[in-house]
Structure formats: C-alpha cells, structure tokens
Amino acid sequence: MTPREIAHRIREKGSITRERLNIATRWPRAPQPFKQYLARARTRFYRGVSGFSPDFAEIQSRETLNAENRAVELLNLGPVQLGSPIDWNRDPVTGKVWERRFWADYDLENDPAGRDSKIIHELNRHQHLPRLANAFLLTGNEHFASQAIAHIESWIDQNPAGQGVQWHSSLEIAIRSISWLWTLFMLAPSRSLDERAAQRAGDSLFAQLEHVYRHLSAYSSPNTHLIGEATALFIAGLMFEECRCAKAWLARATGILITESEKQIFDDGVYGERSTYYHCYALDFYLQALILAQVNRVAFPRAVWNRVEKMLEFLMHVTRPDGTIPLLGDDDGGRALALNQRTYRGFLDALSNGAVLFRRGDFKHQSAKLWEETYWLLGEQGCSTYHSIESKAPRETSLFCARGGYAVQRSGWGERDSHAIFDFGGLGLFNGGHAHAGCLSVSLFADGRERLADPGTFVYNGAPAWRSYFRSTRAHNTVAIDGRDQAQAGGTFRWNSKIASRAARRAEPPVEYIEAEHEGYSPVIHRRRVLYAEPGYWIAADDFRGPGAHTFEFLFQPGEDFMPVVHASPEAKIAAESGWCSRGYGHKEAIHTLRAKCSGAPEAVRAVSLLIPSGLKAVVERLRIEKKDAIACSIQHGIYRDIAVLLPPGGEADIEGIRFRGELCWARLEAGVVRHVFTSEGGEVIPEEAICARSAAS
C-alpha cells in the first residue's frame, strides 16, 4: 500500500469506530420544506420527468410491480413474492433473513449462512420505484404513487442509519439513492407525497448519500463501485447545490469521475475490468453524469467525453446482430438505472443516448430505434435530435483493441450477418476481480444464434464451486494445459496470478489476421492465430512452444443444439461432455462441451479450427498431405475454393500445384486460378505457374 492508501485506511477505521460507538455521528438533513424544494429543483433534473412524450404512448398503462400479489422481477429468477408487509431484509428467493448488525460487521463474500448478498442488494436497489413513479407520471393514477411512497417509508422504518446489511455497500446505497431521486422528482406533483412523507424520504436520502461520501470505495473496490458512488453524489450535488454537504459531494464526485475515466477506461474505449457487462455499468454511470452536467451547464474536460464516446464505439461493435452483447467476464444481472430495460444483455438504449449526445448516425443505426430511456434522460428535445440524425451503418466491420484485449469482426451490419470476438487480453485491472481465465477464447454468433458461447457467471457468493467453474479456463473456447486454469484463483473476486498476453493485427482484404499469445502456462506459451476470410468465416490455428511434455485440451462450448464436425489425428481423444452456460445472473443451463485432448511436447501439438456459419453453405474437406506435422484443408463456397495450411516453423508443402511456405498460409482459388493469398510473417504462397517460371529462370 502507498502512504496515501495507508492514511486513507486509518481515517476509514477511525470513522467506522466513531459510528459504531455513535460518537459525533451526525447525519445531514434535507432542505425544508422538502416537497417544495423538489418542485423547484426539477428544472435541474433530467429533462424527461417534466411531462409526457407522445413517442411512448404505448407505455402509459405499464405497471411493473403488481399491487395485488406484491411480486417483482428480480435478476433472472423470475417474479418473486415480497409478502405483506414487505421485509426488506428477507431474501425473497430463499426466505433467509439478514439479521440487523452494525453495517461494517458483515463478511458478504464468506457469509456463514451461505447467503448470496447479491439477491438482497438487488431487491434493495429499489429500481422498481422509478417505474412505479413514471407510471404515475404518465397516467395520473395515484395508486402507483402511493405504492412507491409506502415502500420507501417501510424501508426507512426497517433500516435506520448505519444499521443492517443495506448500509454495507456504498455502491448499493448509491444505486438506491439514484432510484429514490428519480422517484421523488417524478412524484413531486403527487397528492400522495405529502410534506411529511417527502421530508422523511429526503432525510433518509441525505443520510445515505453522506454515508457514501464518508465511505467511498477509493481503495477497497476502486472500480465500478467508485464510479457509481461518484455518480450518485454528482447527481445529488447538482440537485441540492444550496446545501453545504451537497457542495462537498459535488466537488469530490466531479474529481473522481474525471480521474477514474483516465484510470479505468483504456484509450481504445474498453473498460479496464475486461467484462462486457461491467463495461456497460461504467458507461451507464458516465452517461448519466454527462447528461446531467450538460443540462446544468457543468463542463467536463473534453478527454472525459472522448473516452465515453470510445466506450460507445466499443459497445456498438461488440453488440451482436440480434442486439445482445456476449457475456465476456462477469455479469451481475443488474443495471445502474433500470427505468425500462432491466439488464445489459442488450444496451441499445445507450447507443440511442449516444446518437443524441455525439450526433452519430452509426450509433443511431446500431441502436435500431429511439429507446424510452432516451426520453427520460434527454427529454423531448433529445428525441427530436435523434429523429433529425441520418442513420448510417458503421463504415468499419472490425475493431481491434490492443490495450483492451479484444478483436471484433463481423461479416456486415445486417440482422443475419455473423459476428465473432477474439479475447486475447489478460485479467484487466484490480486483480482481475470480474475477468475470467479465458484468454485466447473465441465466441461466435451466426445464423441468428449463439454458436460458440462464453459461459457467463451464474452466481457470485454462497456457491464457490459454481463460481470457480464459470470463470475457469475449461468453461471457455480456448486451450487448457495440464488441467489447470490460466491463472490461480485467490478468492471470489480475485486472481493471485496474472496472464501476460500480446497481440498484433494485419488487414489485407479479403483477409483480416490477428496473432496473439499468452504466458498463463509459463514456461509453455500458447499462440492462437485467427484469420477472418470474407464473406464470413474464421480459421483459428493453435500452436505451442516450451519445454517438457504436457496434456492439451482444446475446448469448445457450442451449445446443446449444435455439434461441430471433427477431423483429428489418431492420438487425439475427442469427447462431447456436459458443460454449463449462464444467460444471466441466477440462471444456468446444461450445454455440450467439445473436448479434444492430446499429450506431447508443445512443438509437436497444433490444431486448426474452422468456424463456418451454415448460411455460407460451405463444403469442408481435410486434404491429404505428405508432411506428418502439417494440417491442410479446403473450404468450397460459391465460386471460390480456399485452401488453408498450418505448417511447423520453416515448413514447406506442395498442395494441388501450389507451394506453401511459412506457418499459416491461405489461398483463394477461382476456377482453379489463385486470386488471393495470405501468409503469416515470412511466408509465401507460390502457384504452379510461378514455380515453373522460377525453375526456368534458374
């Protein structure tokens, strides 16, 4: 720890001790009368709360919390019953109750009762409240308003300041505070929100925000936790700018958001935790802060805006043709703001917002439509701006993020196009807490379906065996050596070792080539080359180097409705095994896992995998080749016949009148004539006529 961190932790310990003993612990109060204050401050809030937009007439009658049976949609667990009266400290799935303690006395990762704090925290984010409030705002039905207010009041009764699990995580408090802010501003015109209820909610809200301010995750979880906490303080700081405590919140939050944008967002736009889901979390928080800053004419440095725009570009590319994102790394199943959409499995509303903020036609094209979130955040003017932008498909069909560790390639921007992601990065920032040990994994979406899937997450706490499986190397589309993970796990959100990796890219249409390797199994190095060939298939070639003899497992997670065709050497043992995949937090399902296993010296082991969507209607043939340590195959599609060859270093082979030299070689033939060639560094492809010409010249 640095001296600065040591000083911070000492101050934190002192603050916790004073709060535990209730020594000089004063909580700020909301302005009085608070309901009138809300009515005045609404002009500083997001534009969409001021009225109804005809763009969303179809949502007037939506009610997301059923008043009669008190059910709420929670993660991927379906509707859960909250009971009457609602116990906010009872897990609605397991029925287990979180006893009330001083907030710092919980160990959530190692709970002795085996409870998953994620579930109770998700319920207490209160993200159903803004949906009730906007239902009131759109319909004028006081039933929705009285429901929301009753839930806030019962929560205050059960969770006094500093007591209970709901005060343990500053991030969870921050997200709940954002929910309450939306709810209170939307309910400002409601008769059900009388002055007593408004003041009580405001005082609790101020206490929660002050707790976040005192206990920021500056060193304990300096990732999305810190960004989310700063966002809540930033929003509240702007809304309550006349209050002394709010001025302190705003100043601290602004500095954090500026500093962390440089620390946590790489130059290529990838969020540093190397999780697509947490990328969306960070992006959501920054969009909320920047939009509200724009409304209130608060200037953020251009560098912050540029990084957020880069984050949107990465989201645009990583989003698949069906509008979803692959779950690379952890997925916690929630959202920073859930006004309509509940998860980030598809985050097209961010691209809708980005189209308005950055006047980007490509963002509009990928967003597919104007999303309801754009109205609530940017108002009718934002909607008008969206409609005025000309939608244009992005110019590039690929994105290479050297620092972030991803290559994204697609056959086009249509609904039936194919989409692949090559993950060549390590474990990212913060000890890889939300990254998985799946370096050099490839995921594929084709023919409108997920063909090679990343496993997702399923669960965080209370089930260590499942947690270990879903982030293990063997759950990914890569190679495991000697049955080990690429990194050593050190806890629920930690890896004790790193995965050093590197990559390079070459684009020579109709081919794009990525070469990457990692040292997770040092001293053995695993290298994978991925070659994309238009109009839309992929070749993955694996080889290794290092001392000794080892066992290699080539792993693919194709799903339960699809199994690939395999041609392997007699030494390789092929097996289809049971595996698992998660489509969202709290959900798991059995899938097939294909495993090809062999043993030997690293230099003697190599493989070629062809990822060919069925829509291409290709015919694949493994070619006979005299060289024992070489692999060759042909891919016939339409008028073209492609030949791919993997050779050992310095290798050479003659195949059908073509001489291939190098390691990874590729040639495209039309009516028997070579039209295009590609080789990895130092190689060459020589057609028969060129061979003859060289012989004659010599």
N, C-alpha and C positions, 0 to 999 in steps of 0.2 A: 504494500500500500504506500502511496505517496504521502508526504506530510499533510497535504491538503485533505486527503481522504481520512487520515487518522484524526485530524482535527474535527472533520465533519462527523465522524462516528462517535467521538467523545461528546460533542454537542447533542447528538441524537440520543445517546444514552442518558444524558442529563435531563433532556426534555421528557423522555419516557418516564424516568424516575419521578420527576415533579408531577406529571399527570397521574401516575399510579397512586401517589400519596396525596393527590389533589392539592398540591402546593402552588399557589399563584397561577392556577389554570383558569383563565377567563376566556370565554368564547364571545366573539363579536356578535352584535345583534343587527338584524336587518333594519333598514330605514323605516320610520313610522310616519304616517300610516302606509303599510307596505302595498296594499292593493292599489292605492292611488299612485304610488311610485311606479308600480308595474305598468299602469296605463300610460304614464308619461314616458317611461323608458322604452316602450315598444318600438318607437321610431328608430332606436339604435339596434334593434334585434334584426334577425333575418327577415327579408322582405316578404316572404310568403305568408307570414302569420297575420297579415293585416286584412285579408279578405279572401274571397273565393274566386278561383280562376275557372272559366268555362272549359279549359283544356282537360279538366279532371272531373267532369260532371258525373261520370260513372262511379266515382268513389264516395258519393255523398252518404250512402247508407252503410258503409263498411263499419263493422264493429269487430275488433279483433279479440276482445275479451268478453266471453259470454256471461251476461249478468246473472242468468238463472243458475248455471252449474259451476260458475267460478273456475272456468278452465282457461289455460293459457298455453300457447305453443312455446315449447322450451327446447332449444337446441334441436337435435334430430330425434328426440324422444317422443314426439307427437304431443297431443293435448294432454296436459296433466291437471289434476284436480287440486285446487288450492284450499278447498274446505271453507267452512264458515264457523267462526271468524277465521280469517287468514292468519296463520302462524308464519311470519316471515323468516323464522329461524328453523323451520322444519323443511327437510329435503322432500319435495313433493313426489319424488320417484321412489326413494327407499323408505320414506317415513321416519328416518333418523333425524333427531333434533340436535342442533348445535347449542350446547349449553352456554349461558352467558358468563364470560370472563372479561378481564381487562384485555383490551384489544391486542396487546403485544404478547400475550401468553399462549398463542396458538402456534402449532407447528403444522401447517397445512399440507406440506409435502409428505410428512410422515405421521399422519393422524392415527392415533392408536385404535380408533374405532373403524378405520378403513374407509372413511367417508371421502367423497370427491368434492372438494370445496368449489370446483368449477360450477357445479349444478346450483348450489345455494347462491353463489355470487351471480350467476346468470339471471336467476329469478329476481334478485335484489338490484339489478341494474335498472329495473322499473321501465324498461323500454316499451312496455305495453301502454304506459300512461300517456306519452305523446300521441299515440294512435287513438286512444280514447278522446284526448283533448281535440285532435283535429277532426274527429267525428262530430264532436260538439260544434266546433267552429263552422263546419260545412253544413250541418243540419239545424243548428239551434236547439237541439234536443238536450235539455238539462240532465237527462238521465246519464249521459256519458260524462258530463262534468261532475256530477255528484259521486259517481263511481270512482273517478280519478282522485277526487279530494278525500274520499273515505279511505282509500288505500294509503295515501300519504299520511293521513292522521294516525291510522293504525300502526304504520311503520314507526312513526315518531314515538308512539306510546311504548313500543316494544324494544326500541334501540336508543336508549339515552346516550348522550355524547361520550365517546371513548369506551363504551361497554358493548361487547358482543363481536361476533365474527364479521359483522357488516362494517366494522371500523378497522379491520385488519389491513386490507389492501388499499393503498391510496389510489391506485388505478380504478378499482371498482367504485370507490367513492366518487372519483372524478366522472366516470361514465354515468353514475346515478345522478350526479349533480347536473350534468348536461340534460338528462331526461327531465329532471324537475324544472330546469329553466324553460325548456320548450313547453312543458305542461302548464306552468304558471303564466307564461306570456300568452299562450293560446286561450287560457281560461280567464284572463283578465276581464272580459265582458260578461262572464257568467254570474248569475244571481247566486249560484251555489257556492261560489268562492266569496264568502263574506269576509269582513275585515279580520275577524278573529282567526279564521282558518288560514287566511293569507299571511297574517303576521306569524302564526305558529310555523307554517311551512317555511317562511323566509328565515326565521331564526335558526331552524334546523339546517337549512341550506347553508347559511353563513358558517355555522359550526363545522359542517362537513368540509366546506372549502378551506376553512382555516386549518383543519386537520391535514388536508392535502398539502397546504403551504408549509406547515411545520415538518411534515414527514415525506418530502419528495423522495422519489427513488433514485437519487443522484448517484449512488454507488451500489445500492442493493439490487436494483433492476434498471440500469440506465439505458433502457431500450424503448420499446413502445410504451412501457409504463410511464417513463419520464415524459415522453411526447404527449401522451394522453392527459396526464396530470397538468402539464403546462397549458394544454388546450382548454381544459375546463377553467383554469384560473384566468386565462386570457379572455375567454368569453365573459366570465363574471366580472372581471376587472373593467371591461368596457361597459357592461350593463349598469354597474353600480359605481361609476367613476367618482361620484361625490364622496364616497366613503373612504376613510383613511386606509382601512385594511385592503379595500379593493385596489387602491393605488399601488400598494405593495405587491398584491397578487399580479397586477398587470405588468409591472416593471420586471419582476422575476420571470414571469411566463414568457414575455417577449424575448428576453435574453436567452432563455432556454431554447425556444423554438428556432432562433437564429443559429445558435451554436450547434444544436443537435442536427440541424439539417446538413451541416457540413460533416459532422462526425458519423452520422448513421446512414446517410444516403450517399451511395457511391456516385462518381462522376457520370457513369453510364445510366443512372436512374434506378438502379437496383437497390432495394432496401437491404441493409447490411446483415440482417439476421438470416438471410437466404431461406426465406419461407414466402411463397407467393401469397399466402393468406395474411401473414403479418405485414407484407408489403402493402396490402390493401388497407390494413389497420392504420399504418403510419400515414398513408396517402389520405385517408378519410379525415384523420385529425388535422392534417395540414390544410386540406381544402376548407374545412370548417373555419379554421383560424384566418386564412387568407380572405375568404369571402366576407367574414365579419369585419376584418380590417379594412377591406375595400368600402363596405357600407359606411364605416365610421371615419374614413379618410386617414387611416393609420398606415404609415408607409413601412413596408418590409423591404429589406435590401433586395435588389434585383436577383442576386445569387439564390435567394430562397425560392423566388418564383421560378427561376430557371430549373432548379432541381426538382421542384414539384411537376413542372412540365415534362421533364425527363422521366419522372415516375409514371406519368400518364402515358408516355410513349411506350414504356416497357409493358404497362398493363394492356395497351392496345395490341401489341404484338403477342403477348402471352395468352390473351383471350382466344379461345378456340372458336371454330366456325359456328358452334351452337350457342355461343355467348357465355360459356363457363370458363373457369380457369382450372388448370391441373393443380392438384393439391401437393405441391412440392414443399417438403418440410412440414412443420406443424400446422394444424388447423384447429382453432379453438371453438369454432361454431358460432361465434357471436359477431357483433358489429359495434363500431364506435357510436353510430347513430342509426336507429332502425325505425325510421318514420313509416316506411312501407316495406322495403326489402329487409329480410331478416338475417341473411348471411352474405359472405363474399364469394360464394360459389360462382356467382356472376356479379361483376361490379360495373355493369354498363352505365349505371347512373353516374358514376364518377366521370366517365367519358362524356356523358351528356353535360355535366357541370364544366368539364374541361373545355368542351367545344365553345361554351359561352365565355369562360374566363380568358381563353387564349385565341379565340376566333379561329378555331382549327376545323376545317372541313373533314379532315381524316378522322378526328375524334368523333365528329358527328356521324360519319359513315359507320364506324365500328360500334357506336352507341345504339344504332338501329332505330331509335325513336327518342322523343323527349320524355324523360322519366319524371315521375311525380316528385322525386327528391329535388329536381332542379327547380320546380315551382316553389317548394317550401324554403329552399335555401336562397334562391336568386329572384323570386317573385315574378310578376307578370312581365317586367322589363327583360328579365333574363330569358323568359320563354320567347318573347318577341325576337330577341337577339338570336336565339337558337334557330328559329324559323327563317331568319334572314341569311343564315350561313349556307353556302353551297356545299352540299355533301360530296366528298371526293374520296374514292378508295385510296388508301396509302400507296405511295409510289414504290416503296420497298417491300418485298415479301420475306425478308430475313432481317434479323437483328443479332449482332454479335456483341456481347457484353463481357469484355475481357476481365474487368475488375469484379463484376457481379458473378461471373462464372456460368453464364447461360448463352447458348446459341439457339435461336428460334427460327424455324424455317417453315414455310408453307407453300403449297402449290398455287395459291391465289387467295383472294378475299371473298370468295363466294361461299354459300352455305354448304356445298358438297365438296369443298376443297379439303386437302389433307394438311395436317399440322403436326410438327414434331418439335420436341425440345430436348436438347443435349445439355445435361447438367454436368459441367466439368469443374465446378468450384469446390472449395473446401467446406468448412463448417461455419464460416462467417464470423461475425463479431460476438462478443460476450460469451466466450467458451462454447459457442455453438448451441446455446440453450434451446433454440427452436429449429435447428437444422438436423437433417438425417444423414446417416452414413451411407449415402447412395451416390458417391462420386462416379462419374462416367456413366450414369444411368440415362437411358433414352425413353421418353414417353411419346406415344403416338396416338393421334386422333385421326380417324379416316373413315370414309363411307358413312359419316354422320354418327360414328360411335367411337368410344374409347377402346383402342386396340391393345395398347401397352400402357398399363396404368401405374402411377406412383401409388403407394399404399394408403396415403392419408395418415390419420392419427389415432382415431377411436377414443382414447382416454389419456388423461394425464396422471391423476392421483388414484390411489386405492387399488391399483391392479398393476404392480411392477412388471409382471411377466408380459402382459399385453403391451405396456408402454415400451418395453425393450424390443418386442417383436416388430412393432410398426415403424420404429426408427432404425432397425437393423439393416445391414447390407443385404442379407438374404431376402428381404422383402422388396428389393428394388431390382430394376432391369440392368444389372451390372454383373461383375465377377467377384465372387468371394474366394479367398485363398486360405487354405488350411482350416476352413470352417470358422474363421474369425471375422469380426467386424473390421471395417477400415479404420475405426477409431475406438478407443476404450471408453466406455460409459463411466461417468463419475457421479451419477445421480439423475433425478427426474428431468432436470433442465441443465445438464452439464455433460461435457465430454472432457476427459482427462488428457487426451492427446489431440494433436492437430492432423489435418490432411493437407500436406503441401501439394499443390497442383499447378499446372501451367497449360496454356493452350495457344494455338495460332490458327489463323483463318486465311484461306485463299479463295477467291471467286473468279472463275473462268467459265462463263456461261457456255454450255448449259449445265455446268457443274459448280457446286459450292462445296468446299472441303474444310473440315475442322479436324485438327490434330491435337489431342490432349493426353496428358498422363498425370498420374498421381503417385505419391510415395507413402500412402497409408499402410502399405505392407512392407515397408523398407526392411531389408535391402532389396526386395523384389519390387520392380517398377511395372505397373500396368499401364499400357498405352492403348487407347482406342481412337481410331480414325473414323469419322463419319463423313460420307460422301453423299451429297444430295444431287440427284440427276433429274433434270426436267424430263417429262412433265409432272413428276411427283412420286419418286420412290427413293429409298435410302439404303446405303450399304454401310454396315458397321463392321470394322475389321479390328480384331484384338490381337495383341502380341505382348510379350513379357520379356524382361531381362533381369538377371540377378543370379546369385549362387544357390546351390543346393537343389534338392528335389522337393516338390510341393504338390498339393492337391488343388485343382482349379474347378470351380463350379460356375458355369455360365447360366445366369438366371434370367428368366422372362416371366412377367406376370400378365398373361394375355386375357384373363377373364374366363368365365365359365362357359361362354357360348362360342368359343373360338380357340382352336389349337393350330399351331403352325406346322408346316412340313419340315422335317429334319433330315439332312444327309450328314452323317458323321463317320469318322474313322472307326474301325472296329474297336480301338482302345477306349473310345468314349462311351460312357454309360448314360443312356437317355432315360429320363423318368418324368412322368407327369404326376405331381404331388398336390396335396391340398395346401392352399395358402389362404391369406385373408386380405381383404381390402376394406377401406372405410370411405364412405361417400360424405361423411360429415361427423362432427364430434358426437360420440354416443352411439354411433352405428358401426356395425361390422358385418361383413358377409363373406362366405366361403367362395374362393375362386380357384382356378387351376394355376399352378406354378410349373413351368417347364424348367427342368434342370438337366444340363449336360455336364457330366463330371469326368475328369481325367486326371492323371498324375504324370509327373515327369519333371525334367529340368525346364526352367522358364523358357529358354530359347527354342525348345522343341514343341512348344504349345502355341497354337494360333487358331483363330476362328474367323469366319466370315458369316455375317447375318444379313439377310435381305429383308427389308421392311417394305412390302409392296401392297398398297391398297387394292382390294379386289376390283374396284372400279377401273383400274388401269388395264384389266384383262390381260395380264402378262403371263407368259409361259416361261418357267424357270427350268434350267437344265444344268446339272453339275457336269462339267467337262472332264473327260479323261486327260490326264497329264502325266508325263513320264516322271517328273520330279516328285519324289515322295513327300517332300516338305513344302509343297506348294498347293494352293487351292485356286481353282478356276471355275467359273460358272457363266452361263449366258442368260440374258433376260430379253425375250422377244416380246415387243409391244408395238402394235400398229405396224408401220413400215420399217421400224428400227429393230436392230438386234444389237444389244450391248453385251460386251464381254468384260468381266471383272476378274482380276488376278491378284492374289496375295502371295508374295514371294519372300523368302528369307533375305536378309541384307546382302546386297551384291548379287542377288539371284537373276536368272535369265530363263525364259521359256518361250518356245515356238508353239503357237496355238492357231490352227487353221490359217496358216500362211502369214501370221503376224508375230513379230518378235516383241516380247515384253521384257523390259529390263527395269530393275528398281525393286520397290517393295509393293506398294499398292498402285496398280495400273488399271486403266479403264479405257475402253474404246467403243465408239458408236458406229455401227455399220448400217448403210442403207443400200439395199440390193447388192450386198457383198462388198461395197466400197466404203472405206473408212472415212467418216465425215468429221468426227471429233475425237480427240484423245486427251487423256489426263494422266499424270503420274505424280506420285509424291516426290519430294525433293531428290534431284539427281537421277531420276529415271527417264525412260523414253519408250515410246511405242512406235515400232517400225513396220509399216505394211510390206507385203511381199515384194511389190514392185520397187520399193525403195531399197529393200535388201539386195535385190538383183542389181539395181543401179550402182549401189556401193561396191558390190563384188566386181562389176565390170570396170569401175573406175580404178579399183586397186590392182 
